Amino acid sequence: MLVSGAALCLAACATATTPAPAPGPAPAAAPAKPQPRPAAYQSEDFIITFAKPGDTPETLAERYLGGADKGWMIEDYTGLRAFAPDQEIVIPRRPWNLAGVTPGGYQIVPILTYHNLAEQAKGRLVLAAASFREQMRYLKTNGYRVVSLADFVEFTRLNRQLPQRAVVLTFDDGYRAFKDFAYPVLKELGFTATLFIYTDWVGAGRGSLSWPDLRELAAAGIDVQAHSKTHADLRRAQGETEAQYARRMQAELEQPQEVFNRNLGRRSQVLAYPYGRWEEGLLPKVKEYGYVAAFSVRRQGNASFVRPLAGHRSQIYSEMTLDDFVKNLNVFQEENLR
């Protein structure tokens, strides 16, 4: 027992005084797994994302901007209609150029004017239905965006940015042929338009639209605005006294407002001058009776800074070829604004 106890003591002392071996290097940590890339990086003004196979401006707008109808924002900002898989894309979340002005010039919006349509052209103002269909399909195929007249008015107030290739469609007088020939094409292509009607013509014969027709079209998204009461020249006539002119303007400009209110439940905000004729002395009266914008017939587009009561529209005539039609679609005025 004595020997065994000493041996155990020696063994214990040796264990206590012998230094422990130096620790070796720690085993290498496993490499961290890379974090997956986010689908998009977002700020208040922009979204940066990466295209998936088959993505278009419309699919990206549906995914990030709340609707495919905003695809023009992505197309105009990037200048691209198609994307390679995994391509980086910058998407604006809000307007970036409300006035449409750049150092190299400024945006102009063509407003096209039609009158009557028929199976066959007749005279300058009755366009063949096939020609109208060809023109509308040209707009669709070539990337033009048909916008409402209301959106254009907001553009002139710097409240709304428009697509770079924006076009407005208008039809004068209120012919029934609009419903028979134009509206089906517009509906098929997803286009809208404004009808400028003079109230004495509504329901006046087989060739005119009725108020039920106009209510039906308005419910389907067609804008209806005023073209005066009788379609008379609104300029002051030679020999017409101030009092006579005031009474005539009350009839031509205010009475349509009452008729609109009675039949459509609202007043008209926009006026098309009969024959496109106007003069400076007419503008205060147009404003007095509640119109916020008005248009002549003059073959040029409209910048955001056009005078609200002196806008331009380009008349489309029946004898125009498709090439002639295309000449009315200029959407940018080059000018060195540096």
Contacts in CASP RR format, 6 or more apart in sequence:
PFRMAT RR
TARGET T0000
AUTHOR 0000-0000-0000
METHOD contacts of the structure
MODEL  1
MLVSGAALCLAACATATTPAPAPGPAPAAAPAKPQPRPAAYQSEDFIITF
AKPGDTPETLAERYLGGADKGWMIEDYTGLRAFAPDQEIVIPRRPWNLAG
VTPGGYQIVPILTYHNLAEQAKGRLVLAAASFREQMRYLKTNGYRVVSLA
DFVEFTRLNRQLPQRAVVLTFDDGYRAFKDFAYPVLKELGFTATLFIYTD
WVGAGRGSLSWPDLRELAAAGIDVQAHSKTHADLRRAQGETEAQYARRMQ
AELEQPQEVFNRNLGRRSQVLAYPYGRWEEGLLPKVKEYGYVAAFSVRRQ
GNASFVRPLAGHRSQIYSEMTLDDFVKNLNVFQEENLR
37 50 0 8 1.000
39 49 0 8 1.000
39 50 0 8 1.000
40 47 0 8 1.000
40 48 0 8 1.000
40 49 0 8 1.000
40 50 0 8 1.000
40 64 0 8 1.000
41 47 0 8 1.000
41 48 0 8 1.000
41 49 0 8 1.000
42 48 0 8 1.000
42 93 0 8 1.000
44 93 0 8 1.000
45 92 0 8 1.000
45 93 0 8 1.000
45 94 0 8 1.000
46 90 0 8 1.000
46 91 0 8 1.000
46 92 0 8 1.000
46 93 0 8 1.000
47 64 0 8 1.000
47 90 0 8 1.000
47 91 0 8 1.000
47 93 0 8 1.000
48 88 0 8 1.000
48 89 0 8 1.000
48 90 0 8 1.000
48 91 0 8 1.000
49 60 0 8 1.000
49 64 0 8 1.000
49 88 0 8 1.000
49 89 0 8 1.000
49 91 0 8 1.000
50 86 0 8 1.000
50 87 0 8 1.000
50 88 0 8 1.000
50 89 0 8 1.000
51 60 0 8 1.000
51 83 0 8 1.000
51 84 0 8 1.000
51 85 0 8 1.000
51 86 0 8 1.000
51 87 0 8 1.000
51 89 0 8 1.000
52 85 0 8 1.000
53 85 0 8 1.000
54 83 0 8 1.000
54 85 0 8 1.000
55 83 0 8 1.000
56 81 0 8 1.000
56 82 0 8 1.000
56 83 0 8 1.000
57 71 0 8 1.000
57 72 0 8 1.000
57 73 0 8 1.000
57 74 0 8 1.000
57 75 0 8 1.000
57 78 0 8 1.000
57 80 0 8 1.000
57 81 0 8 1.000
58 68 0 8 1.000
58 71 0 8 1.000
59 68 0 8 1.000
60 71 0 8 1.000
60 74 0 8 1.000
60 89 0 8 1.000
60 91 0 8 1.000
61 67 0 8 1.000
61 68 0 8 1.000
61 69 0 8 1.000
61 70 0 8 1.000
61 71 0 8 1.000
61 73 0 8 1.000
61 74 0 8 1.000
61 91 0 8 1.000
62 68 0 8 1.000
64 91 0 8 1.000
65 71 0 8 1.000
65 73 0 8 1.000
65 74 0 8 1.000
65 91 0 8 1.000
65 93 0 8 1.000
72 145 0 8 1.000
72 163 0 8 1.000
72 164 0 8 1.000
73 91 0 8 1.000
73 92 0 8 1.000
74 89 0 8 1.000
74 91 0 8 1.000
74 92 0 8 1.000
75 81 0 8 1.000
76 163 0 8 1.000
76 164 0 8 1.000
77 90 0 8 1.000
77 91 0 8 1.000
77 92 0 8 1.000
77 96 0 8 1.000
78 89 0 8 1.000
78 90 0 8 1.000
83 89 0 8 1.000
95 160 0 8 1.000
95 161 0 8 1.000
96 161 0 8 1.000
97 161 0 8 1.000
98 155 0 8 1.000
98 158 0 8 1.000
98 159 0 8 1.000
98 160 0 8 1.000
98 161 0 8 1.000
98 304 0 8 1.000
99 106 0 8 1.000
99 158 0 8 1.000
99 304 0 8 1.000
99 305 0 8 1.000
100 106 0 8 1.000
100 107 0 8 1.000
100 161 0 8 1.000
100 162 0 8 1.000
100 304 0 8 1.000
101 107 0 8 1.000
101 304 0 8 1.000
101 337 0 8 1.000
102 337 0 8 1.000
103 336 0 8 1.000
103 337 0 8 1.000
103 338 0 8 1.000
104 334 0 8 1.000
104 335 0 8 1.000
104 336 0 8 1.000
104 337 0 8 1.000
104 338 0 8 1.000
105 332 0 8 1.000
105 333 0 8 1.000
105 334 0 8 1.000
105 335 0 8 1.000
105 336 0 8 1.000
105 337 0 8 1.000
106 303 0 8 1.000
106 304 0 8 1.000
106 332 0 8 1.000
106 333 0 8 1.000
106 335 0 8 1.000
106 337 0 8 1.000
107 162 0 8 1.000
107 164 0 8 1.000
107 166 0 8 1.000
107 303 0 8 1.000
107 304 0 8 1.000
107 331 0 8 1.000
107 332 0 8 1.000
107 333 0 8 1.000
108 300 0 8 1.000
108 301 0 8 1.000
108 302 0 8 1.000
108 303 0 8 1.000
108 330 0 8 1.000
108 331 0 8 1.000
108 332 0 8 1.000
108 333 0 8 1.000
109 147 0 8 1.000
109 152 0 8 1.000
109 155 0 8 1.000
109 162 0 8 1.000
109 166 0 8 1.000
109 167 0 8 1.000
109 168 0 8 1.000
109 301 0 8 1.000
109 302 0 8 1.000
109 303 0 8 1.000
109 331 0 8 1.000
110 167 0 8 1.000
110 168 0 8 1.000
110 301 0 8 1.000
110 302 0 8 1.000
110 314 0 8 1.000
110 328 0 8 1.000
110 329 0 8 1.000
110 330 0 8 1.000
110 331 0 8 1.000
111 149 0 8 1.000
111 152 0 8 1.000
111 167 0 8 1.000
111 168 0 8 1.000
111 169 0 8 1.000
111 170 0 8 1.000
111 295 0 8 1.000
111 301 0 8 1.000
111 302 0 8 1.000
111 311 0 8 1.000
111 312 0 8 1.000
111 313 0 8 1.000
111 314 0 8 1.000
112 167 0 8 1.000
112 168 0 8 1.000
112 169 0 8 1.000
112 170 0 8 1.000
112 313 0 8 1.000
112 314 0 8 1.000
112 316 0 8 1.000
112 328 0 8 1.000
113 170 0 8 1.000
113 171 0 8 1.000
113 172 0 8 1.000
113 297 0 8 1.000
113 313 0 8 1.000
113 314 0 8 1.000
113 315 0 8 1.000
113 316 0 8 1.000
114 127 0 8 1.000
114 132 0 8 1.000
114 169 0 8 1.000
114 170 0 8 1.000
114 171 0 8 1.000
114 172 0 8 1.000
114 182 0 8 1.000
114 316 0 8 1.000
115 125 0 8 1.000
115 126 0 8 1.000
115 127 0 8 1.000
115 171 0 8 1.000
115 172 0 8 1.000
115 173 0 8 1.000
115 175 0 8 1.000
116 125 0 8 1.000
116 126 0 8 1.000
116 127 0 8 1.000
116 173 0 8 1.000
116 175 0 8 1.000
116 177 0 8 1.000
117 126 0 8 1.000
117 127 0 8 1.000
117 128 0 8 1.000
117 129 0 8 1.000
117 132 0 8 1.000
117 175 0 8 1.000
117 177 0 8 1.000
117 178 0 8 1.000
117 180 0 8 1.000
117 181 0 8 1.000
117 182 0 8 1.000
118 126 0 8 1.000
118 127 0 8 1.000
118 128 0 8 1.000
118 129 0 8 1.000
118 177 0 8 1.000
118 181 0 8 1.000
119 128 0 8 1.000
119 129 0 8 1.000
120 128 0 8 1.000
121 127 0 8 1.000
121 128 0 8 1.000
121 131 0 8 1.000
121 318 0 8 1.000
121 319 0 8 1.000
122 318 0 8 1.000
123 318 0 8 1.000
124 317 0 8 1.000
124 318 0 8 1.000
124 319 0 8 1.000
125 317 0 8 1.000
125 318 0 8 1.000
126 318 0 8 1.000
127 316 0 8 1.000
127 317 0 8 1.000
127 318 0 8 1.000
128 318 0 8 1.000
129 181 0 8 1.000
131 318 0 8 1.000
131 320 0 8 1.000
132 181 0 8 1.000
132 182 0 8 1.000
132 185 0 8 1.000
133 185 0 8 1.000
134 322 0 8 1.000
135 316 0 8 1.000
135 322 0 8 1.000
135 325 0 8 1.000
136 185 0 8 1.000
136 186 0 8 1.000
136 189 0 8 1.000
136 191 0 8 1.000
137 189 0 8 1.000
138 322 0 8 1.000
138 325 0 8 1.000
138 326 0 8 1.000
139 146 0 8 1.000
139 167 0 8 1.000
139 189 0 8 1.000
139 191 0 8 1.000
139 329 0 8 1.000
140 189 0 8 1.000
140 191 0 8 1.000
143 165 0 8 1.000
144 165 0 8 1.000
144 166 0 8 1.000
144 167 0 8 1.000
144 329 0 8 1.000
144 331 0 8 1.000
145 162 0 8 1.000
145 163 0 8 1.000
145 165 0 8 1.000
145 166 0 8 1.000
145 167 0 8 1.000
146 166 0 8 1.000
146 167 0 8 1.000
146 168 0 8 1.000
146 169 0 8 1.000
146 189 0 8 1.000
146 190 0 8 1.000
146 191 0 8 1.000
146 192 0 8 1.000
146 193 0 8 1.000
147 162 0 8 1.000
147 163 0 8 1.000
147 166 0 8 1.000
147 167 0 8 1.000
147 168 0 8 1.000
147 192 0 8 1.000
148 168 0 8 1.000
148 192 0 8 1.000
148 194 0 8 1.000
148 223 0 8 1.000
149 168 0 8 1.000
149 170 0 8 1.000
149 194 0 8 1.000
149 223 0 8 1.000
149 225 0 8 1.000
149 270 0 8 1.000
149 293 0 8 1.000
150 223 0 8 1.000
151 160 0 8 1.000
151 162 0 8 1.000
151 166 0 8 1.000
152 162 0 8 1.000
152 166 0 8 1.000
152 168 0 8 1.000
152 302 0 8 1.000
153 269 0 8 1.000
153 270 0 8 1.000
153 292 0 8 1.000
153 293 0 8 1.000
153 308 0 8 1.000
154 160 0 8 1.000
155 161 0 8 1.000
155 162 0 8 1.000
155 166 0 8 1.000
155 304 0 8 1.000
156 293 0 8 1.000
156 302 0 8 1.000
156 304 0 8 1.000
156 305 0 8 1.000
156 306 0 8 1.000
156 308 0 8 1.000
158 304 0 8 1.000
164 331 0 8 1.000
164 332 0 8 1.000
165 331 0 8 1.000
166 331 0 8 1.000
167 329 0 8 1.000
167 331 0 8 1.000
168 194 0 8 1.000
169 186 0 8 1.000
169 191 0 8 1.000
169 192 0 8 1.000
169 193 0 8 1.000
169 194 0 8 1.000
170 193 0 8 1.000
170 194 0 8 1.000
170 195 0 8 1.000
170 196 0 8 1.000
170 272 0 8 1.000
170 295 0 8 1.000
170 313 0 8 1.000
171 178 0 8 1.000
171 182 0 8 1.000
171 193 0 8 1.000
171 194 0 8 1.000
171 195 0 8 1.000
171 196 0 8 1.000
172 196 0 8 1.000
172 227 0 8 1.000
172 272 0 8 1.000
173 196 0 8 1.000
173 197 0 8 1.000
173 198 0 8 1.000
173 201 0 8 1.000
173 227 0 8 1.000
173 231 0 8 1.000
174 195 0 8 1.000
174 196 0 8 1.000
174 197 0 8 1.000
174 198 0 8 1.000
174 201 0 8 1.000
174 202 0 8 1.000
174 208 0 8 1.000
174 209 0 8 1.000
175 207 0 8 1.000
175 208 0 8 1.000
175 209 0 8 1.000
176 206 0 8 1.000
176 207 0 8 1.000
176 208 0 8 1.000
176 209 0 8 1.000
176 213 0 8 1.000
177 207 0 8 1.000
178 195 0 8 1.000
178 209 0 8 1.000
178 217 0 8 1.000
179 209 0 8 1.000
179 213 0 8 1.000
179 217 0 8 1.000
182 193 0 8 1.000
183 217 0 8 1.000
183 220 0 8 1.000
183 222 0 8 1.000
185 191 0 8 1.000
186 192 0 8 1.000
186 193 0 8 1.000
186 222 0 8 1.000
187 220 0 8 1.000
192 221 0 8 1.000
192 222 0 8 1.000
192 223 0 8 1.000
193 222 0 8 1.000
193 223 0 8 1.000
194 222 0 8 1.000
194 223 0 8 1.000
194 224 0 8 1.000
194 225 0 8 1.000
194 270 0 8 1.000
195 209 0 8 1.000
195 214 0 8 1.000
195 217 0 8 1.000
195 222 0 8 1.000
195 223 0 8 1.000
195 224 0 8 1.000
195 225 0 8 1.000
196 225 0 8 1.000
196 226 0 8 1.000
196 227 0 8 1.000
196 270 0 8 1.000
196 271 0 8 1.000
196 272 0 8 1.000
197 209 0 8 1.000
197 214 0 8 1.000
197 224 0 8 1.000
197 225 0 8 1.000
197 226 0 8 1.000
197 227 0 8 1.000
198 226 0 8 1.000
198 227 0 8 1.000
198 228 0 8 1.000
198 229 0 8 1.000
198 230 0 8 1.000
198 231 0 8 1.000
198 256 0 8 1.000
198 274 0 8 1.000
199 226 0 8 1.000
199 228 0 8 1.000
199 229 0 8 1.000
199 255 0 8 1.000
199 256 0 8 1.000
199 259 0 8 1.000
199 260 0 8 1.000
200 229 0 8 1.000
200 230 0 8 1.000
200 231 0 8 1.000
201 208 0 8 1.000
201 231 0 8 1.000
202 208 0 8 1.000
202 209 0 8 1.000
202 210 0 8 1.000
202 211 0 8 1.000
202 214 0 8 1.000
202 259 0 8 1.000
203 209 0 8 1.000
203 210 0 8 1.000
203 211 0 8 1.000
209 217 0 8 1.000
211 263 0 8 1.000
211 264 0 8 1.000
214 224 0 8 1.000
214 263 0 8 1.000
214 264 0 8 1.000
215 263 0 8 1.000
215 264 0 8 1.000
217 224 0 8 1.000
218 224 0 8 1.000
218 264 0 8 1.000
224 260 0 8 1.000
224 264 0 8 1.000
224 268 0 8 1.000
225 268 0 8 1.000
225 269 0 8 1.000
225 270 0 8 1.000
225 271 0 8 1.000
225 272 0 8 1.000
226 253 0 8 1.000
226 256 0 8 1.000
226 257 0 8 1.000
226 260 0 8 1.000
226 268 0 8 1.000
226 270 0 8 1.000
226 271 0 8 1.000
226 272 0 8 1.000
226 291 0 8 1.000
227 271 0 8 1.000
227 272 0 8 1.000
227 274 0 8 1.000
228 234 0 8 1.000
228 252 0 8 1.000
228 253 0 8 1.000
228 256 0 8 1.000
228 271 0 8 1.000
228 273 0 8 1.000
228 274 0 8 1.000
229 251 0 8 1.000
229 252 0 8 1.000
229 253 0 8 1.000
229 255 0 8 1.000
229 256 0 8 1.000
230 251 0 8 1.000
230 252 0 8 1.000
231 274 0 8 1.000
232 248 0 8 1.000
232 252 0 8 1.000
232 274 0 8 1.000
233 274 0 8 1.000
233 275 0 8 1.000
233 277 0 8 1.000
234 249 0 8 1.000
234 252 0 8 1.000
234 253 0 8 1.000
234 273 0 8 1.000
234 274 0 8 1.000
234 277 0 8 1.000
234 278 0 8 1.000
234 282 0 8 1.000
235 277 0 8 1.000
235 278 0 8 1.000
235 279 0 8 1.000
235 282 0 8 1.000
236 245 0 8 1.000
236 279 0 8 1.000
236 281 0 8 1.000
236 282 0 8 1.000
237 245 0 8 1.000
240 248 0 8 1.000
246 285 0 8 1.000
249 282 0 8 1.000
249 285 0 8 1.000
249 289 0 8 1.000
250 289 0 8 1.000
253 271 0 8 1.000
253 285 0 8 1.000
253 286 0 8 1.000
253 288 0 8 1.000
253 289 0 8 1.000
253 291 0 8 1.000
254 289 0 8 1.000
256 268 0 8 1.000
257 267 0 8 1.000
257 268 0 8 1.000
257 289 0 8 1.000
257 290 0 8 1.000
260 266 0 8 1.000
260 267 0 8 1.000
260 268 0 8 1.000
261 267 0 8 1.000
267 290 0 8 1.000
268 291 0 8 1.000
269 290 0 8 1.000
269 291 0 8 1.000
269 292 0 8 1.000
269 293 0 8 1.000
270 291 0 8 1.000
270 292 0 8 1.000
270 293 0 8 1.000
270 294 0 8 1.000
270 295 0 8 1.000
271 286 0 8 1.000
271 291 0 8 1.000
271 293 0 8 1.000
271 294 0 8 1.000
271 295 0 8 1.000
272 294 0 8 1.000
272 295 0 8 1.000
272 313 0 8 1.000
273 294 0 8 1.000
273 295 0 8 1.000
273 296 0 8 1.000
273 297 0 8 1.000
275 297 0 8 1.000
276 295 0 8 1.000
276 296 0 8 1.000
276 297 0 8 1.000
276 298 0 8 1.000
277 296 0 8 1.000
278 294 0 8 1.000
278 296 0 8 1.000
278 309 0 8 1.000
278 310 0 8 1.000
283 294 0 8 1.000
283 309 0 8 1.000
283 310 0 8 1.000
286 294 0 8 1.000
286 309 0 8 1.000
287 309 0 8 1.000
291 309 0 8 1.000
292 308 0 8 1.000
293 308 0 8 1.000
293 309 0 8 1.000
293 311 0 8 1.000
294 308 0 8 1.000
294 309 0 8 1.000
294 310 0 8 1.000
294 311 0 8 1.000
295 311 0 8 1.000
295 312 0 8 1.000
295 313 0 8 1.000
296 310 0 8 1.000
296 311 0 8 1.000
296 312 0 8 1.000
296 313 0 8 1.000
297 312 0 8 1.000
297 313 0 8 1.000
297 314 0 8 1.000
297 315 0 8 1.000
298 311 0 8 1.000
298 312 0 8 1.000
298 313 0 8 1.000
298 314 0 8 1.000
299 312 0 8 1.000
299 314 0 8 1.000
299 315 0 8 1.000
299 328 0 8 1.000
300 312 0 8 1.000
300 314 0 8 1.000
301 312 0 8 1.000
301 314 0 8 1.000
301 330 0 8 1.000
302 311 0 8 1.000
302 312 0 8 1.000
303 333 0 8 1.000
306 312 0 8 1.000
314 328 0 8 1.000
316 325 0 8 1.000
316 328 0 8 1.000
END
